[in-house]
Amino acid sequence: MKDTYHQRLTAVRQKFEQWQIDALLITSPANRRWLSGFTGSNAMLLLTPHQALLATDSRYYERAQMEAPLFTLVKHERTRQHDRHFFQAVSARPASARRIGIEQKHVTLEQAARWRSLRLGIRWQPLAETIEPLRAIKTAAEIALMQRAAAITDQAMAQFPRLARPGLTEKQLAWELEKVMMAAGADGMAFATSVASGPNSALPHHTTGTRPLQSGDLIIVDMGARLDGYHSDMTRTFYLGGDPPPRFWELYRLVQQAQQTVLQNARPGMTLLEVDALARDLIHGAGHKEHFGHGLGHGVGLDIHEDPFLSPRAPEKATLAVGMNVTIEPGIYIPGWGGIRLEDFAWLTADGWQLLSHTPQEPVIPL
């Protein structure tokens, strides 16, 4: 792993001239873990052209030395005086770091005000993005971890048709799924497991509640496992009991077609807007423009939602590249009727998409 972290440090330092900075301060948990290997809850990384410093408190001194051997440990107890000593030591060196880049998405107003109040002659340079675009290209080791997390999620999703019965509540089913994932080796959940039944399935981000399942319900199940910091994400839609009505099959197959269109036609070099449009245009053309309001998908890694984002709001010039992994999750949500979403997790290789999630799309749960 040392070679991997060396490469990551080099890649970030090569961005300094473009960002017009002398040093980079990293405070976001996912970015500092990707760059250093440190997994604790409190730390700052300060990277200069020739130094890599990790400042943390006494709870994590030993862990930092074990997990981040390429970084020099700075003992820091989260006080204004410790901040002063930390930044003063860097800014006062002969090759001083006078322009320090900070992550504007992750630095609070309170932190920024505190650092400015030190009056050390440092120019704090807010950066809209720092490490996130580098993290979007996954290594084989990262993909292997997410494959294992996805396999755990597959194992739990495969149990859902056996578990789902009228009278059980959404919360009870979510808990059963989470128990399966933990028993299969997950470190935890990638996010709170969502079970959205009946009219709740029309809510794209429903919060799992106490509604009991009923025969004839549409049920959207969205879940993922976390393993060694990395996440998986998958959604399936089910119909509980009996024969689904024709409208269900019409919309289910439309969502399937939208997902397959992306898997068959999205290629490296396409813009994220073009990839999103592959599914969105199909759903809009079928008369459901108002029923697909969220993005087509997102990257997954140390964060459950990270670059790249397949969305009509994606940057115009942002493109799909080999090594990126994304969810592909078109959906249709009709108030008063219900919703359908299918989400799979895929990695883009030079030979095309490699699916990381494998649960069959078989929606009917007989009673």
RODO-2510 file (C-alpha; in nm, 4 decimals, decimal comma):
residues 367
     n   res          X          Y          Z
     1     m     0,0000     0,0000     0,0000
     2     k     0,2933     0,2395     0,0540
     3     d     0,3447     0,2604    -0,3206
     4     t    -0,0227     0,3505    -0,3649
     5     y    -0,0003     0,6327    -0,1103
     6     h     0,3247     0,7587    -0,2651
     7     q     0,1483     0,7790    -0,6005
     8     r    -0,1470     0,9605    -0,4485
     9     l     0,0752     1,2164    -0,2754
    10     t     0,2601     1,2791    -0,6007
    11     a    -0,0646     1,3203    -0,7954
    12     v    -0,1947     1,5784    -0,5467
    13     r     0,1308     1,7749    -0,5380
    14     q     0,1250     1,7961    -0,9160
    15     k    -0,1965     1,9977    -0,8819
    16     f    -0,0414     2,2734    -0,6678
    17     e     0,0567     2,4943    -0,9613
    18     q    -0,2890     2,4632    -1,1173
    19     w    -0,4518     2,5486    -0,7834
    20     q    -0,2004     2,8313    -0,7232
    21     i    -0,1108     2,7124    -0,3730
    22     d     0,2040     2,6305    -0,1745
    23     a     0,0361     2,3725     0,0489
    24     l    -0,2925     2,1875     0,0860
    25     l    -0,4931     2,1386     0,4059
    26     i    -0,7229     1,8345     0,4102
    27     t    -0,9877     1,7958     0,6820
    28     s    -1,2633     1,5840     0,5210
    29     p    -1,2601     1,2237     0,6495
    30     a    -1,2814     1,0496     0,3095
    31     n    -1,0139     1,2659     0,1479
    32     r    -0,7687     1,2307     0,4349
    33     r    -0,8215     0,8531     0,4476
    34     w    -0,7668     0,8202     0,0705
    35     l    -0,4487     1,0262     0,0880
    36     s    -0,2958     0,8922     0,4105
    37     g    -0,4694     0,5716     0,5226
    38     f    -0,5667     0,7288     0,8561
    39     t    -0,9114     0,6104     0,9746
    40     g    -0,9601     0,8139     1,2935
    41     s    -1,2369     1,0695     1,3371
    42     n    -1,0156     1,3747     1,3979
    43     a    -0,7165     1,4871     1,1953
    44     m    -0,5819     1,7510     0,9608
    45     l    -0,3403     1,6701     0,6807
    46     l    -0,1073     1,9416     0,5575
    47     l     0,0762     1,8618     0,2378
    48     t     0,3613     2,0774     0,1055
    49     p     0,5930     2,0018    -0,1868
    50     h     0,8339     1,8277     0,0509
    51     q     0,6379     1,7451     0,3661
    52     a     0,3323     1,5446     0,4636
    53     l     0,2050     1,6286     0,8123
    54     l    -0,0800     1,4672     1,0076
    55     a    -0,2092     1,6577     1,3097
    56     t    -0,4318     1,4690     1,5540
    57     d    -0,5076     1,4439     1,9252
    58     s    -0,3859     1,1979     2,1891
    59     r    -0,6610     0,9441     2,1151
    60     y    -0,5025     0,8693     1,7799
    61     y    -0,1244     0,9123     1,8124
    62     e    -0,0457     0,5401     1,7910
    63     r    -0,3074     0,4737     1,5218
    64     a    -0,1755     0,7570     1,3055
    65     q     0,1785     0,6214     1,3200
    66     m     0,0580     0,2730     1,2208
    67     e    -0,1895     0,3725     0,9516
    68     a    -0,0131     0,6713     0,7941
    69     p     0,3619     0,5961     0,7959
    70     l     0,4325     0,8426     0,5117
    71     f     0,3097     1,1314     0,7275
    72     t     0,4933     1,3051     1,0099
    73     l     0,2799     1,3073     1,3246
    74     v     0,2057     1,6458     1,4822
    75     k     0,0449     1,6291     1,8270
    76     h    -0,2537     1,8611     1,8174
    77     e    -0,5267     1,8967     2,0810
    78     r    -0,7816     2,1029     1,8846
    79     t    -0,7142     2,4377     2,0484
    80     r    -0,6472     2,7769     1,8942
    81     q    -0,2947     2,7698     2,0391
    82     h    -0,2205     2,4336     1,8788
    83     d    -0,3543     2,5667     1,5484
    84     r    -0,1152     2,8602     1,5768
    85     h     0,1872     2,6413     1,6433
    86     f     0,0937     2,4025     1,3610
    87     f     0,0454     2,6613     1,0880
    88     q     0,3210     2,8910     1,2181
    89     a     0,5759     2,6130     1,1872
    90     v     0,4895     2,5703     0,8196
    91     s     0,4508     2,9370     0,7233
    92     a     0,7742     3,0385     0,8990
    93     r     1,0044     2,7963     0,7175
    94     p     1,2552     2,9337     0,4657
    95     a     1,0489     2,7798     0,1831
    96     s     0,7318     2,9056     0,3479
    97     a     0,3791     2,7978     0,2653
    98     r     0,2029     3,1327     0,2353
    99     r    -0,0842     3,0139     0,0142
   100     i    -0,2663     2,7222     0,1736
   101     g    -0,5538     2,5596    -0,0115
   102     i    -0,8579     2,4518     0,1902
   103     e    -1,1594     2,2369     0,0988
   104     q    -1,4441     2,4839     0,0724
   105     k    -1,7043     2,2036     0,0737
   106     h    -1,5801     2,0710     0,4051
   107     v    -1,4427     2,3656     0,6063
   108     t    -1,6962     2,5281     0,8387
   109     l    -1,7325     2,9040     0,8787
   110     e    -1,6131     2,8639     1,2384
   111     q    -1,2939     2,6862     1,1291
   112     a    -1,2191     2,9383     0,8569
   113     a    -1,2723     3,2297     1,0953
   114     r    -1,0479     3,0701     1,3584
   115     w    -0,7623     3,0123     1,1132
   116     r    -0,7860     3,3647     0,9732
   117     s    -0,7809     3,5077     1,3261
   118     l    -0,4318     3,3609     1,3766
   119     r    -0,2958     3,6435     1,1569
   120     l     0,0062     3,4494     1,0371
   121     g     0,0207     3,6114     0,6954
   122     i    -0,1259     3,3016     0,5338
   123     r    -0,3522     3,3390     0,2329
   124     w    -0,6265     3,0774     0,2706
   125     q    -0,7287     2,9677    -0,0779
   126     p    -1,0763     2,8052    -0,0953
   127     l    -1,0829     2,5220    -0,3500
   128     a    -1,4123     2,3917    -0,4905
   129     e    -1,2543     2,0510    -0,5492
   130     t    -0,9315     1,8964    -0,4316
   131     i    -0,8935     1,5189    -0,4165
   132     e    -1,2458     1,4215    -0,5265
   133     p    -1,1700     1,3945    -0,9024
   134     l    -0,8637     1,1807    -0,8286
   135     r    -1,0727     0,9514    -0,6088
   136     a    -1,3208     0,9003    -0,8949
   137     i    -1,0760     0,6659    -1,0718
   138     k    -1,0685     0,3471    -0,8669
   139     t    -0,7800     0,1055    -0,8277
   140     a    -0,8253    -0,2698    -0,8589
   141     a    -0,7840    -0,2966    -0,4790
   142     e    -1,0658    -0,0484    -0,4204
   143     i    -1,2925    -0,2318    -0,6637
   144     a    -1,2136    -0,5640    -0,4946
   145     l    -1,3329    -0,4231    -0,1614
   146     m    -1,6522    -0,2893    -0,3187
   147     q    -1,7128    -0,6220    -0,4924
   148     r    -1,7064    -0,7871    -0,1515
   149     a    -1,9405    -0,5228    -0,0091
   150     a    -2,1715    -0,5690    -0,3090
   151     a    -2,1700    -0,9484    -0,2619
   152     i    -2,2842    -0,8976     0,0981
   153     t    -2,5631    -0,6703    -0,0272
   154     d    -2,6616    -0,9309    -0,2880
   155     q    -2,6813    -1,1926    -0,0165
   156     a    -2,9213    -0,9801     0,1882
   157     m    -3,1359    -0,8707    -0,1078
   158     a    -3,1781    -1,2352    -0,2104
   159     q    -3,3467    -1,2946     0,1266
   160     f    -3,6072    -1,0225     0,0835
   161     p    -3,8693    -1,2269    -0,1087
   162     r    -3,8588    -1,4845     0,1705
   163     l    -3,8822    -1,2213     0,4457
   164     a    -4,1524    -0,9918     0,3046
   165     r    -4,5023    -1,0810     0,4230
   166     p    -4,8215    -0,8784     0,4835
   167     g    -4,8314    -0,7347     0,8345
   168     l    -4,4574    -0,6873     0,8770
   169     t    -4,3545    -0,3241     0,8975
   170     e    -4,0970    -0,1479     0,6839
   171     k    -3,8728    -0,1090     0,9907
   172     q    -3,8935    -0,4769     1,0772
   173     l    -3,7887    -0,5750     0,7258
   174     a    -3,5048    -0,3209     0,7163
   175     w    -3,3732    -0,4624     1,0443
   176     e    -3,3868    -0,8186     0,9089
   177     l    -3,1888    -0,7148     0,6016
   178     e    -2,9288    -0,5360     0,8132
   179     k    -2,8867    -0,8435     1,0333
   180     v    -2,8154    -1,0532     0,7231
   181     m    -2,5499    -0,8049     0,6061
   182     m    -2,3803    -0,7910     0,9455
   183     a    -2,3807    -1,1702     0,9742
   184     a    -2,2265    -1,1882     0,6256
   185     g    -1,9307    -0,9737     0,7354
   186     a    -2,0280    -0,6108     0,6789
   187     d    -1,8608    -0,3543     0,9066
   188     g    -2,1852    -0,1590     0,8978
   189     m    -2,4444    -0,0174     0,6659
   190     a    -2,3489     0,2080     0,3765
   191     f    -2,6549     0,4155     0,4745
   192     a    -2,9828     0,3578     0,6553
   193     t    -3,1604     0,0727     0,4760
   194     s    -3,4728     0,1992     0,3004
   195     v    -3,7895    -0,0080     0,2641
   196     a    -4,0643     0,1957     0,0963
   197     s    -4,3982     0,0152     0,0615
   198     g    -4,7264     0,0971    -0,1057
   199     p    -4,7770     0,4731    -0,1457
   200     n    -4,4401     0,5329     0,0227
   201     s    -4,2689     0,3861    -0,2835
   202     a    -4,3605     0,7061    -0,4690
   203     l    -4,1148     0,8917    -0,2427
   204     p    -3,7648     0,8605    -0,3948
   205     h    -3,5957     0,9157    -0,0551
   206     h    -3,8522     0,7659     0,1797
   207     t    -3,7537     0,7268     0,5437
   208     t    -3,8322     0,3712     0,6517
   209     g    -4,1295     0,3764     0,8874
   210     t    -4,3926     0,1698     1,0662
   211     r    -4,6321     0,1057     0,7777
   212     p    -4,7281    -0,2663     0,7613
   213     l    -4,6950    -0,4333     0,4231
   214     q    -5,0124    -0,5295     0,2385
   215     s    -5,0815    -0,7672    -0,0464
   216     g    -5,0565    -0,5783    -0,3745
   217     d    -4,7885    -0,3383    -0,2472
   218     l    -4,5060    -0,2074    -0,4579
   219     i    -4,1917    -0,2176    -0,2422
   220     i    -3,8658    -0,0366    -0,3167
   221     v    -3,5668    -0,1693    -0,1204
   222     d    -3,2486     0,0429    -0,1266
   223     m    -2,9492    -0,0738     0,0739
   224     g    -2,5750    -0,1233     0,0867
   225     a    -2,2959    -0,2616     0,3008
   226     r    -1,9768    -0,0919     0,4227
   227     l    -1,6507    -0,2864     0,4303
   228     d    -1,3125    -0,1433     0,5337
   229     g    -1,4387     0,2080     0,4591
   230     y    -1,5819     0,1301     0,1146
   231     h    -1,9494     0,1101     0,0229
   232     s    -2,1951    -0,0696    -0,2015
   233     d    -2,5380     0,0465    -0,3187
   234     m    -2,8273    -0,1427    -0,4797
   235     t    -3,2034    -0,1035    -0,5250
   236     r    -3,4705    -0,3519    -0,6275
   237     t    -3,8458    -0,3079    -0,6684
   238     f    -4,0877    -0,5839    -0,5717
   239     y    -4,4595    -0,6541    -0,6068
   240     l    -4,6039    -0,8392    -0,3090
   241     g    -4,8511    -1,1149    -0,3911
   242     g    -5,0662    -1,2139    -0,6856
   243     d    -5,0278    -1,1038    -1,0449
   244     p    -4,9052    -0,7467    -1,0934
   245     p    -5,1386    -0,5293    -1,3026
   246     p    -5,0412    -0,4375    -1,6604
   247     r    -4,9418    -0,0848    -1,5552
   248     f    -4,6810    -0,2264    -1,3198
   249     w    -4,5211    -0,4338    -1,5945
   250     e    -4,5320    -0,1426    -1,8407
   251     l    -4,3405     0,0876    -1,6030
   252     y    -4,1113    -0,1824    -1,4651
   253     r    -3,9978    -0,2759    -1,8147
   254     l    -3,9523     0,0904    -1,9055
   255     v    -3,7176     0,1375    -1,6080
   256     q    -3,5338    -0,1831    -1,7004
   257     q    -3,4961    -0,0620    -2,0575
   258     a    -3,3610     0,2738    -1,9407
   259     q    -3,0985     0,1012    -1,7247
   260     q    -2,9973    -0,1426    -1,9985
   261     t    -2,9699     0,1407    -2,2511
   262     v    -2,7048     0,3020    -2,0311
   263     l    -2,5148    -0,0228    -1,9751
   264     q    -2,5137    -0,0982    -2,3470
   265     n    -2,4352     0,2501    -2,4803
   266     a    -2,2415     0,4560    -2,2246
   267     r    -1,8734     0,4711    -2,3212
   268     p    -1,5549     0,6441    -2,1975
   269     g    -1,5335     1,0007    -2,3236
   270     m    -1,9082     1,0659    -2,3163
   271     t    -2,0080     1,3590    -2,1010
   272     l    -2,1918     1,2845    -1,7797
   273     l    -2,4829     1,4812    -1,9244
   274     e    -2,4929     1,2519    -2,2276
   275     v    -2,4887     0,9412    -2,0112
   276     d    -2,7729     1,0726    -1,7959
   277     a    -2,9707     1,1581    -2,1109
   278     l    -2,9533     0,7979    -2,2361
   279     a    -3,2007     0,6974    -1,9656
   280     r    -3,3762     1,0286    -1,9104
   281     d    -3,4738     1,0798    -2,2750
   282     l    -3,6279     0,7338    -2,2856
   283     i    -3,8351     0,7920    -1,9724
   284     h    -3,9339     1,1434    -2,0818
   285     g    -4,0305     1,0134    -2,4254
   286     a    -4,2672     0,7640    -2,2641
   287     g    -4,4556     1,0494    -2,0983
   288     h    -4,2937     1,0429    -1,7530
   289     k    -4,0885     1,3612    -1,7537
   290     e    -4,2377     1,4703    -1,4200
   291     h    -4,1850     1,1286    -1,2636
   292     f    -3,8033     1,1018    -1,2784
   293     g    -3,6634     1,3870    -1,0739
   294     h    -3,3307     1,2591    -0,9418
   295     g    -2,9994     1,1955    -1,1133
   296     l    -2,9296     0,8737    -1,2997
   297     g    -2,6470     0,7745    -1,0666
   298     h    -2,3375     0,8619    -0,8681
   299     g    -1,9921     0,7402    -0,7847
   300     v    -1,9381     0,5187    -0,4798
   301     g    -1,6247     0,4655    -0,2746
   302     l    -1,5159     0,5982     0,0632
   303     d    -1,8322     0,8116     0,0418
   304     i    -2,1649     0,6622    -0,0577
   305     h    -2,2183     0,9593    -0,2920
   306     e    -1,9073     1,0905    -0,4659
   307     d    -1,7755     1,1896    -0,8080
   308     p    -1,8824     1,1331    -1,0790
   309     f    -2,2492     1,2374    -1,0677
   310     l    -2,4671     1,1330    -1,3622
   311     s    -2,7210     1,4117    -1,3597
   312     p    -2,8758     1,6873    -1,5739
   313     r    -2,6894     1,9227    -1,3386
   314     a    -2,3458     1,7716    -1,4057
   315     p    -2,0723     2,0083    -1,5305
   316     e    -2,0925     2,0411    -1,9085
   317     k    -1,7388     1,9199    -1,9778
   318     a    -1,7202     1,6410    -1,7181
   319     t    -1,6746     1,3049    -1,8885
   320     l    -1,6933     0,9356    -1,8120
   321     a    -1,3522     0,7674    -1,7843
   322     v    -1,2160     0,4153    -1,7545
   323     g    -1,1795     0,3277    -1,3865
   324     m    -1,4892     0,5128    -1,2692
   325     n    -1,7592     0,3223    -1,0865
   326     v    -2,1161     0,4465    -1,0676
   327     t    -2,4658     0,3465    -0,9741
   328     i    -2,7170     0,3343    -1,2591
   329     e    -3,0568     0,3889    -1,1014
   330     p    -3,3386     0,5205    -1,3209
   331     g    -3,6781     0,5452    -1,1558
   332     i    -4,0405     0,6440    -1,2056
   333     y    -4,2462     0,7775    -0,9131
   334     i    -4,6181     0,8496    -0,9456
   335     p    -4,7956     1,0075    -0,6458
   336     g    -5,0964     0,8070    -0,5374
   337     w    -4,9787     0,4982    -0,7268
   338     g    -4,6218     0,4157    -0,6267
   339     g    -4,2709     0,3998    -0,7601
   340     i    -4,0222     0,1758    -0,9377
   341     r    -3,6428     0,2050    -0,9214
   342     l    -3,3718    -0,0366    -1,0262
   343     e    -3,0160     0,0352    -0,9180
   344     d    -2,7039    -0,1567    -1,0064
   345     f    -2,3449    -0,0797    -0,9291
   346     a    -2,0942    -0,0957    -1,2174
   347     w    -1,7254    -0,0304    -1,2897
   348     l    -1,6179     0,1009    -1,6290
   349     t    -1,3253    -0,0921    -1,7769
   350     a    -1,1588    -0,0627    -2,1164
   351     d    -1,3793    -0,3538    -2,2272
   352     g    -1,7058    -0,2036    -2,1014
   353     w    -1,9090    -0,2224    -1,7824
   354     q    -1,8381    -0,4762    -1,5103
   355     l    -2,1394    -0,5201    -1,2820
   356     l    -2,0602    -0,5376    -0,9112
   357     s    -2,4179    -0,6153    -0,8033
   358     h    -2,5792    -0,9359    -0,9259
   359     t    -2,9206    -0,9841    -0,7652
   360     p    -3,1675    -1,0855    -1,0382
   361     q    -3,4387    -0,8360    -1,1267
   362     e    -3,7314    -1,0652    -1,0436
   363     p    -3,9982    -0,8468    -0,8852
   364     v    -4,2903    -1,0766    -0,8021
   365     i    -4,3136    -1,2132    -0,4463
   366     p    -4,5828    -1,4833    -0,4419
   367     l    -4,7850    -1,5404    -0,1270
***
